[in-house]
């Protein structure tokens, strides 16, 4: 099973985005986004939906 943090990192890199660019998309600080990729924090369900739409994948794919 793919870890959530790994999924976030893989999707971001597959779309050639920096952590700062994704953080800006979420309107959060880069450090807050880094916590998501480190598995230290998780986005809200609203952010999951926005992320799935941004990457054109299903919520099931993003959440695992």
C-alpha positions as CSV (number, residue, x, y, z in Angstrom):
1,X,0.0,0.0,0.0
2,X,1.3,3.4,-1.0
3,X,1.7,5.9,1.9
4,X,-0.1,9.1,1.6
5,X,3.0,11.2,1.8
6,X,4.5,9.1,-1.0
7,X,1.4,9.7,-3.2
8,X,1.7,13.4,-2.6
9,X,5.3,13.5,-3.6
10,X,4.9,11.3,-6.6
11,X,1.9,13.3,-8.0
12,X,3.8,16.6,-7.4
13,X,6.9,15.4,-9.2
14,X,4.9,13.8,-12.0
15,X,3.5,17.3,-12.7
16,X,6.9,19.0,-12.4
17,X,5.8,21.1,-9.5
18,X,7.8,22.4,-6.5
19,X,6.6,22.1,-3.0
20,X,6.2,25.9,-3.0
21,X,4.0,25.8,-6.0
22,X,1.6,23.3,-4.4
23,X,1.7,25.2,-1.2
24,X,0.7,28.4,-3.1
25,X,-2.1,26.4,-4.7
26,X,-3.4,25.5,-1.3
27,X,-2.7,29.0,0.0
28,X,-0.6,27.7,2.8
29,X,3.1,28.1,3.8
30,X,5.6,25.8,2.1
31,X,6.6,24.4,5.5
32,X,3.0,23.3,6.1
33,X,3.0,21.5,2.8
34,X,6.3,19.9,3.6
35,X,4.7,18.4,6.7
36,X,2.1,16.7,4.4
37,X,4.9,15.1,2.4
38,X,6.7,14.1,5.6
39,X,3.6,12.4,7.0
40,X,3.6,14.8,10.0
41,X,0.3,16.3,9.1
42,X,-2.6,15.7,6.7
43,X,-4.6,18.0,4.5
44,X,-8.3,18.6,5.2
45,X,-10.9,16.8,3.1
46,X,-11.4,20.1,1.1
47,X,-7.7,20.2,0.2
48,X,-7.9,16.5,-0.9
49,X,-10.7,17.4,-3.2
50,X,-8.8,20.3,-4.7
51,X,-5.7,18.2,-5.0
52,X,-7.5,15.4,-6.8
53,X,-9.0,18.0,-9.2
54,X,-5.6,19.6,-9.8
55,X,-4.0,16.3,-10.7
56,X,-7.0,15.0,-12.5
57,X,-7.2,11.8,-10.4
58,X,-9.9,10.4,-8.2
59,X,-10.2,11.0,-4.5
60,X,-9.8,7.2,-4.0
61,X,-6.4,7.4,-5.7
62,X,-5.2,10.3,-3.6
63,X,-6.4,8.9,-0.3
64,X,-5.4,5.4,-1.1
